[in-house]
Structure formats: structure tokens, C-alpha cells
Amino acid sequence: MGDGVQSRVFRFSPVLFLIFTSLFVGVLSIITTFLVVPAFEADSGSASSIAKLVGVCVGFLLVLVFVIYAATYKIIVTADSLVVKSLFSRRELFFEEVKGFKVVRTNNSNDLHFILKSKKKFKMALFMQNKKGFYQVLNDLLVNLDLVDAVEEYVEVEANDGHNTDEELQPLIRKADKLATIYKVLAIGISIWVVFKPVPYSLAIWVTILWPLGGFLLAAFFPRVIKFNSEKASLFPSVYIGMTFPSLALALSSLFRFSILSFKNIIAPLVIVAGIMLILYFVLFADIRKSAGSMLLAFAVSIFFGLGVILNLNAMYDKSEPDLYQCEILKKHDVQVSKRGPSYNLSVAPFGSKSEPVKVQVSKKVYSSAEVSDKLSISLKKGFLNVPWYRVGGVVSEDGE
């Protein structure tokens, strides 16, 4: 199969090299600037300063090792074997031992798995440049098991779902792929809308709630052609992005937007909503029933969707009169800084159903003016779905305003 294939050499990707070295050097620069230099300025003879200097030297040594590793890393493909060489190792795989290869997704990257006739695996990370050329060479030499699985799946759908010929199934796939692409692109836009500027609010929420349900409609109109989470080489389109992004955006934005006093009453409606979603996933997407990973993803998305739906409907349609409290400030917490920015928190005396002090998040303006023993205004509402939530006002002045 590979007699006419000449030897090819593939080296470390320049893009990955720049990314990794930039991260290494950036971290070391921060350590040097904020830890080592101030320490030596304060006391150049301290053991602590020397230890920090040694740490930075070790870090730069690791950068140097990585640079040498990237420079020496190469993959040599011949008609008979594949050799992976680097500073640390040399591994060779003879093609006569190989049944085929698959690309396996691991977290944020892809690994190449060679399935051997001895039922073992030969694994390698895809660090090389010109991946397209590398795959083309492998496809000339070995069996691509991803494509084999995709073709088997295609034949199965063609035979079992009333599509008697390739001419009937191909137009259906193209139409489904076009609709799935539009569905996914709009889902990303809707997710950004509901997180950053949900105006008008009720419209943004209802569009975000209904959008994941559109994935079920696509699956119903294109049974077994539309997948939930297709494999890399699948010939069929998937809709998991279009269903996952709005569900996550709805849940996370509502958790940041509403302060919930107690989550106890949310369990029952959450089980109902998430349960219905999971049943729909299981019934309408055949690929979920074949993959534990896809089933786990569907379960997680169902939970997030249910949480977002409940918290938003609970607040949007809450017509209850608020109970007003003036709670004594018991503690002023240090400012917490995260990726979302600074967070300002106070602990106040119990209110509503609480018997212990409650930690509440406030604005920077309220935090700056608040002092321990001051009174903080809080309005508590019952919630449309009986999930109590509250809003924090400002510090109450001496005249009660």
C-alpha cells in the first residue's frame, strides 16, 4: 500500500512553539519582576531571596530544555514505519503491526492513536506542522479507522432509515448541515446577547430558553442524520454547540444576576425540567445512546438548562410584595479579584428564613461607604416558583433612609 511513498519529515509546529515559549517567558518575567527583584532590593543576603533566584534559574533552564526539545522534535514517515524523535526519546512504529489509526480528542487537543494487531496502542501528540499533509501521508499508508466508522454509520442510516440510495441521502445531509450551521452560529450570538446585554430582558430570556429546544426539532425532522455530538470524521452534522452554549449562558448569567437566599425549593422543579430534557436527548439522538461521554454531556447541559429556566422565570414573573430588612453589617470581607473582576462582599445579620449570618455581594460604591455595625437595606421576594431571592440596596443612613 505504501511502496511508492517517499520519506517525509514533519517538525514541531512554529505556532505552538511561539505560544508555549511566550507563556513560559511571560510567567518567568512576572515572577522575576514581582518576587525576585523586590526581595533582593529588600535584603539581598536572605535565604528567601536566593531560593527565589534559584527558582527563576530553574525556570529559564526549563525554557531552554523546551526550546531544544522543539528544535529536535521530528516525525519521519517512510513506506514501512513511523519514527518520532526528540531530545528525550526515539520511538519507531512498523506499519506491518498496525490495524489502523484514530484521532482522539483529549481536553483541548487531539492525540493520534495507532491501533496495533497485538491489541495495544501507540499514542502520539499532534505537535507537528502541516497536519493536513501528515494525515494525507497516513491515509496513503494505513487504514483511517475514523473514516471506516463514519462510512459504516452512513451505510447504516442509508439502509435502515428509508434512504435507499446515496442520491437520496446526500441532499438530505447537505440540507441538514446547512441548517445545523445556521443554528450553531445564531446560538453563539444569542449566548452573547443574554450574558452581556439582555435587552429587552424578557425577549432575550425566552429566545435563550427556546433555542436549545430547536435542536430537538432538527433531530425530529432529520432523524439519525442530525447528531448531538458527532465524532471528528462523521459525515453527519451535530448541534451540541447550538444546544450547549445558550443553556450554559442562561444558567451562569442568572446565577450572577440573582441573589438566591435558599436553593432548597429548586430541587424538585430542577429534577422535572432536567429530566424532561434528558428524555428528549435520549429519544431523539441515537448517538447519545451509544456514547457515555455524550450522555454525560447531555446530562450536564440538562442541569444547566433547568437551572437557568427556573431562576429566570422565578424572578421574571414574581409579583410578590418584597419584605424589607435593615440588616446589621457584621463583617467587611477583603476584596476578591477573579477573571470577572473584583468582588465586594459583606456579612450581615440573618434575615428571612436564615438563622446564620448571610454573606452578600454589593457594589463598589456600597462597599466603600459601608462599615461594621452599619445597617444594610435588603428586599426579599418569595419568587414565582417559591425560590426566595433578594436585592441588596445601600447603607441605611441614621434617619432610616
Residue pairs with C-beta under 8 A, 6 or more apart in sequence:
1 140
1 141
1 142
2 79
2 80
2 95
2 140
2 141
3 79
4 79
5 77
5 78
5 79
5 137
5 140
5 141
6 79
7 76
7 77
7 78
7 79
8 76
8 77
8 133
8 134
8 137
9 74
9 75
9 76
9 77
10 74
10 75
10 77
10 128
10 129
10 130
10 133
10 134
11 73
11 74
11 75
11 128
11 129
12 70
12 71
12 73
12 74
12 127
12 128
12 129
13 127
13 128
13 129
14 129
15 129
16 127
17 70
20 66
20 70
21 63
21 66
21 67
24 59
24 62
24 63
24 66
25 63
27 59
28 56
28 59
28 60
28 63
31 52
31 55
31 56
31 59
32 56
35 52
36 49
36 52
36 53
36 56
39 46
39 48
39 49
39 52
40 49
40 53
42 49
43 49
65 87
68 87
69 86
69 87
69 88
72 85
72 86
72 87
73 85
73 86
73 87
73 127
74 85
74 86
75 82
75 83
75 84
75 85
75 124
75 128
75 134
76 82
76 83
76 85
77 83
77 134
77 137
77 138
77 141
79 95
79 141
80 94
80 95
80 96
81 92
81 93
81 94
81 95
82 92
82 93
82 95
83 90
83 91
83 92
83 93
84 90
84 91
84 92
84 124
91 122
91 124
93 114
93 122
95 141
95 142
97 116
97 117
97 118
98 114
98 115
98 116
98 117
98 122
98 142
99 115
99 116
99 117
99 143
99 145
100 114
100 115
100 142
100 143
100 144
100 145
100 148
101 112
101 113
101 114
101 115
101 138
101 142
101 143
101 144
101 145
102 112
102 113
102 115
102 144
102 145
102 146
103 110
103 111
103 112
103 113
103 126
103 146
103 232
103 233
104 110
104 111
104 112
104 113
105 232
109 125
109 126
110 126
110 232
111 123
111 124
111 125
111 126
112 123
112 124
112 125
112 126
113 121
113 122
113 123
114 121
114 122
114 123
114 124
114 142
115 121
115 145
116 122
126 134
128 134
138 144
144 233
146 231
146 232
146 233
147 233
149 231
149 233
150 231
150 233
150 234
150 235
151 235
153 234
153 235
153 236
154 169
154 235
154 236
157 163
157 169
157 224
157 225
157 236
158 164
158 165
158 166
158 169
160 224
161 223
161 224
161 225
163 169
163 172
169 225
172 222
172 225
173 225
173 235
173 236
173 237
175 222
176 218
176 222
176 225
176 226
176 236
176 237
177 237
179 218
179 222
180 218
180 226
180 237
180 238
180 239
180 242
181 237
183 214
183 215
183 218
183 239
183 242
184 239
184 241
184 242
186 211
186 242
187 211
187 241
187 242
187 243
187 245
187 246
188 241
188 245
190 207
190 208
190 211
190 245
190 246
190 249
191 208
191 245
191 246
191 248
191 249
192 249
193 204
193 207
193 208
194 204
194 205
194 207
194 208
194 246
194 249
194 250
194 253
195 249
195 252
195 253
198 204
198 205
198 253
201 316
202 316
205 250
205 312
205 316
208 246
208 249
208 250
208 308
209 250
209 308
209 309
209 312
211 242
211 243
211 246
212 242
212 243
212 246
212 247
212 277
212 301
212 305
214 242
215 226
215 228
215 239
215 242
215 243
216 280
216 284
218 226
218 239
219 226
219 228
219 239
219 284
219 285
220 284
223 284
224 236
224 286
225 236
225 237
226 236
226 237
226 238
226 239
226 285
227 234
227 236
227 237
227 238
227 239
227 285
227 287
228 238
228 239
228 240
228 243
228 281
228 285
228 287
228 288
228 294
228 297
228 298
229 238
229 240
229 287
229 288
229 291
229 293
229 294
229 297
230 236
230 237
230 238
230 287
240 294
240 297
240 301
243 301
244 297
244 301
247 301
247 302
247 304
247 305
247 308
248 301
248 304
249 308
250 304
250 305
250 308
250 309
250 312
251 304
251 305
251 307
251 308
251 311
252 304
252 308
253 308
254 307
254 308
254 311
254 312
254 315
255 307
255 311
256 340
258 311
258 314
258 315
258 389
259 360
259 361
259 389
259 390
259 391
259 392
260 266
260 311
260 387
260 388
260 389
261 352
261 353
261 354
261 358
261 380
261 388
261 389
261 390
262 353
262 354
262 387
262 388
263 387
265 383
265 385
265 386
265 387
265 388
266 307
266 310
266 311
266 385
266 387
269 306
269 310
269 385
270 303
270 306
270 307
270 310
272 306
273 302
273 305
273 306
273 309
273 310
274 299
274 302
274 303
274 305
274 306
275 302
277 298
277 301
277 302
277 305
277 306
278 298
278 299
278 302
281 288
281 298
281 302
282 288
282 289
282 295
282 298
285 294
285 298
287 294
288 294
288 295
288 298
289 295
310 385
310 387
311 387
313 384
313 385
314 383
314 384
314 385
314 387
314 389
315 381
315 383
315 384
315 389
316 384
317 384
318 381
318 382
318 383
318 384
318 389
319 384
320 381
320 382
320 383
322 379
322 380
322 381
322 391
323 352
323 379
323 380
323 381
324 377
324 378
324 379
324 380
325 351
325 352
325 377
325 378
325 379
325 380
326 375
326 376
326 377
326 378
326 396
326 400
327 348
327 349
327 350
327 351
327 358
327 375
327 376
327 378
328 348
328 349
328 373
328 374
328 375
328 376
329 346
329 347
329 348
329 370
329 371
329 372
329 373
329 374
329 375
329 376
329 395
330 347
330 348
330 349
330 357
330 372
331 346
331 347
331 357
331 372
332 346
332 367
332 370
332 371
332 372
333 345
333 346
333 347
333 359
335 342
335 343
335 344
335 367
336 342
336 343
336 345
337 343
342 364
343 361
344 361
344 362
344 363
344 364
344 366
344 367
345 359
345 360
345 361
345 362
346 359
346 360
346 362
346 367
346 370
346 376
347 357
347 358
347 359
347 360
348 357
348 358
348 360
348 376
348 378
349 357
349 358
350 356
350 357
350 358
351 358
351 378
351 380
351 390
352 380
352 388
352 390
353 388
360 376
360 378
360 390
360 392
361 392
362 370
362 376
362 392
365 394
366 376
366 392
366 394
366 395
369 394
369 395
370 376
370 395
374 395
374 396
375 395
375 396
376 392
376 393
376 394
376 395
376 396
377 392
377 393
377 394
377 395
377 396
378 390
378 391
378 392
378 393
379 390
379 391
379 393
380 388
380 389
380 390
381 388
381 389
381 390
381 391
382 388
383 389
